[in-house]
Amino acid sequence: MAVSQPVPITRHPYADGTYKKMLIDGKWVDAASGKKFETHNPATGELLATVAEGDAEDINRAVAAARRAFEGPWSKVKPFERQNLLLKLADLVEQNFEELSQLDTLDMGAPISRTRGNRLRVLGMLRYYAGQATALHGETIENSLPGDIFSYTLKEPVGVVGAIIPWNGPLSASVWKIGPAIATGCTVILKPAEESPLTSLRLAELCMEAGIPPGVVNVVPGYGETAGAALSSHSGVDKIAFTGSHVTGQAIVKASAGNLKRVSLELGGKSPDIVFADADLDAAVPGAAMAVFANSGQICSAGTRLFVEHKIYDEFVGRVAEFGKKLQVGNGLDPNTQIGPLVSAEQMKRVSSYLSIGQKEGAKALTGGAPLTEGALSKGYFVAPTVFANVQDNMRIAQEEIFGPVISAISFKDTDELIARANATTFGLGSGVWTSNVSKAHQVAKSLRAGSVWVNCYQAMDPAVPFGGYKMSGYGRESGKQHLEEYLNVKAVWIKTG
């Protein structure tokens, strides 16, 4: 595989090595403890910034600010005004999109081609939520009680929202949480991942520039076991919106029991991507490969279990491996880079352990199978795109989420048996089907126990289309009208008129 050359480093205006404070109640403040942590470029190890490290006391301050705003001035802001604020924010994000894209690339490693490619998605989400702000409504319901009793419902904001996001797409993840909160009239405390906090903090600056009132959007960086845990258990938080691992999701559900706060969870996956012999293989090869290799496999819905019909198994898996070999690996700032680094040394250690496990279990690495530590890649956290053949359903690499650029290719013969095997996982987030047979596509799509089924494509996303999981992949939906419902309470009103 090709390796991109070292990229001359020009200091990003927001990743210049300086100290970044947290945003609480419209003010940039230090952590109450005075603690700080560092964030580094995963491609080079370079220090990007030092960041205020929030913990329980900072969460207390942020929740108090969010509550004051929610019960005070923000409660009187009309839907049109919330819409206008989101449109102003969208315009500012659009004006600064190149800077934000570079910041995502620097902080978590994704190729600049990918972060720039998120433009339509990020701006589309902000403007979609802006449109929804004026489209929220209850309904009148004719009841069957005797007498004259009028009944109707109201949709009301749930209140103070704690939003906890992962590191694998900071800008889009931040917008996915802040957007619906503002649209519905909630207030929010955003806890970005400690591995990549900078984009969320820069977005917070743009929120202030857009005129979003103090306390409506607060950003408290910190670690999951301190700031995240405090937010999840806080009695002043009405809802938690979380994206991340199923293990952390389980901990959040337990922590939420204190005040039975609302919880929506978008968790991990071990998604089946199914290729039938009648598929357009020229389209399916890059489609199946990039369903995993995109973002170095750090996508919760990646199609990591590649089921291939036995008649074409050797040919197809071999072609996917050849495709992987040709991908250019390197610093995400290089526009030619197709595969960037993993986010951290810890993540590289995790992925590398699964490479060893796969080979010990008897799987054969047709390409990759090891970290990349030579030359221009020596200071970063790079793992070669890997395709394991001869994978059995019960292997750990076929059952556990790796979150790296690792495909487990599995052979199948019978469609009915395939469905049972594809569904034989604790997860149910994404899935893919490659076939030229329309009836087969509908049949398999209906049978798969997953929140999204992509047919002859993979990872298509749109702000109007809901996304979420079955089983251990979580509950609740993001995007679409269903997303706004997660931030609303329904109140029934009865009026006796006679």
PyMOL commands that set and color helices and strands:
alter all, ss='L'
color gray80, all
select helices_A, chain A and resi 56-71+73-76+79-95+97-108+112-117+119-133+170-184+198-209+224-233+246-258+281-297+310-326+345-360+375-377+396-399+415-422+438-447+471-473+480-485
alter helices_A, ss='H'
color red, helices_A
select strands_A, chain A and resi 19-20+22-24+27-29+36-40+47-52+140-141+149-157+160-164+187-191+217-219+239-243+262-266+272-275+305-309+364-367+371-372+382-383+386-389+406-412+432-434+454-455+474-475+488-496
alter strands_A, ss='S'
color yellow, strands_A
deselect
rebuild
show_as cartoon
